[in-house]
Amino acid sequence: MQKGVVRKRRTSPPSEYARQLMAKQELRREYNLKERQFKRYVKEVLGRRLGKDTSELLMEQLERRLDNAVFRMGLAETRSQARQMVGHGHIVVNGKIMDIPSHTVEEGDTVSIHPSSKQNILFKNAMLRIKKYNPPAWIELDREQGSAKIIRFPQVQDLSLNVDIPLVFEFYSR
């Protein structure tokens, strides 16, 4: 082969396994979860269908995580930042400090910034940011207090994901 000549590789469409793996990895990365945590959510949903669509149940579980709720409130710019805020004890759920990012928020829960954390520059900036922020329909945001009430469980139509969720279940059902 001549020097400097680049050969084009033929690309075939990804296999079914590759499509399933890519869907799983994309959703797992979106919610900033380790493999073990993500697999636990999928297995839990498969075990308790309750007549609902498994895709809806999985998305509901992932959206109801406390770190995701903080992200959806607009307090954090990324889910990683939200996870760190929760882990460092800056977030209060129903008046109690909650430092577990995977804590599941329920309907009627109030999520807010710890009073002593409001003086932190990170939260001062977040308070400015949420003035213009539009939260999802399942969160009622109090922009002045930096708190939110979970008014209902999140639904698939509230989300804008480009992941084929049934592929995730196919991946784990092998």
N, C-alpha and C positions, 0 to 999 in steps of 0.2 A: 504494500500500500504506500502511496506517495505521502511524503511528509506534508502535514498541514491539511490534508483532506479528511473531512469528517463524514463518516458514513451514517446514514439515517437508519435508526432502528425501527423495525416494525413494532407498532404497539397494538396489542389486542385488548379488547375490553376486559376489565377486571373480572376475575372469577366470582362466583356467588359467595364463596368464603371471604374473598377480599372485600366485597361490597359490605358484607355483614360486619367484618372487622372495622372497616373505615367508619361505618355508621356508629358502632359502639364507641370507638375511640373519639370521634367528634363530639358525641353527647357527653362522654366522660370528661373530656377536656373543657367543654362548655361550662360544666358545673364544678370544675376543679376538684374532682374526686379521684382517689386512689382506686386501683382495680378491685381490691377487696370490698371497699365500701360500695362501689357501684354494683358489683355482682350481688351483694346483699340486698340492695334495693330491688334489683330485677327479680331475684328469687322470692323475695317477700311479696311482690306484686303478683307473681305467677301463682303463689300459694293462696291468695285471698281475693280472688276476682270479684266476688259480690255482684255479679251481673253487669259490671261496668267494663268498658273497653280497657284492656291491659295498657295500651298506650296512654290513655287518659290517666289511669292510676299511677303509672310510673312518673309522668310529668307532674302530677299533683304532689307526689312524694318529694320529688326533687325541688319543686318550687316552694314547698312548705318548710324547707330547711331554714334555720334562722339566718345563716350567712347570706342565703339568697334573698330572704325578705329584706335584710339591711341593704343589699345591693339594689333591689327593686324599689326601695324607699327613696333611693337617690343619694343616700349618705356616703356611699362608697363608689368610686369610679370603676372598680373591678370586683369580681367575686373574691379574688385573693385578698384584696384590701378589706373587704367586708369580713372575711374569715379572720383576718388579723385583728380587726376592731373587736369582734366578738371574743376571740381568744384572749385578748388583753383586758377583758372585763369592762369595756366602755359601753356595753349595751345592756339595757334593762328590759326584762319581759314581765309585765304585770307587777312592776315594783320590785322585782328581784333581779339582782345581777346574774346574768347568764353568760358563762364563758365557754359554752359548748356549741361550736358552729353547726353541728348536726342536729341540734335541738329542733323538734318539729313544732311549728307554730300552729295554733288552733284558731278556729273562728272565735272572734271576740277578744283575742289577745291584743294587748297594747305593747308595742315595741318602741323604745325611746333611747335617747342618749343618756348615759349616767350623768347626773347633775354636775359632778366634779369634772367630768370630761369636757363639758361645754366650753370651758376656757381654753382648751387645747386648740392650737392653730388649725389642725386637721379638721376639727368639728366646726370651727368658725367658718372655714371655707365651705364645708359641707352645707351649713345653714344658708349661706349665700347661694349655693348651687341649687338647693331644692326650692328656692323661691320661684324658679322658672321651670321646675321639673314636673312632668306629667306622669304620675305613677300608674301602674296597671289597675284595671277595674276592681280587682279584689282587695286593694289596699286603699284606705281612706287616710290621706296624709294631712297632718296638722303642721303646716309650714312654719308657724311661729314658735312652736314648742320643740320641733324636731322629733316628733313622734308620729306613729301611725297605728291605726287599728285595722286588724285583719277582719274584713266584713264578710268574706265568704272564701271558700276554697278556690284556688286558681283552676282555670279550665283551659283546655288545649287551645281554644280560639283566642285566649288572651296572649298566647305566645307567638313568636315569629321565629320558628326554628326551621332550618333547611335539612333536617335529619329524617330519614325514613325509619321511624321508631320500630315498626314490626321487624325490621332486619336485626335489631338489637336482640329481640326475643329469639329469633331464629338462631343467632350466634350462640346464645346460651343453652338452647335446647338440643344442641348436637350431642 
